[in-house]
Amino acid sequence: MLGMPGEEQVWNVLAQNGPFALLFIWLLFKVTKESKEREDRLMSHVERTTDTLQQIEQSVSGMQEEIKDIREQIEEK
């Protein structure tokens, strides 16, 4: 006989629902793996987007400096 009261009921439930428990565990691991892969793709996309935005920021900053220089040249004339 099993040691704890009610433990037999637990084992009976597990025996009756074993295939469903296995399917649940399989599905849980599958979803977890897919979530991790999706998160990795998302982080890669965020990093590429950040790099692109930094390049745009540098370009705009350079254009601002050029516009400032042009304005100064126009004002001198």
Secondary structure, 3 states (H helix, E strand, C coil): CCCCCCHHHHHHHHHHHHHHHHHHHHHHHHHHHHHHHHHHHHHHHHHHHHHHHHHHHHHHHHHHHHHHHHHHHHHHC
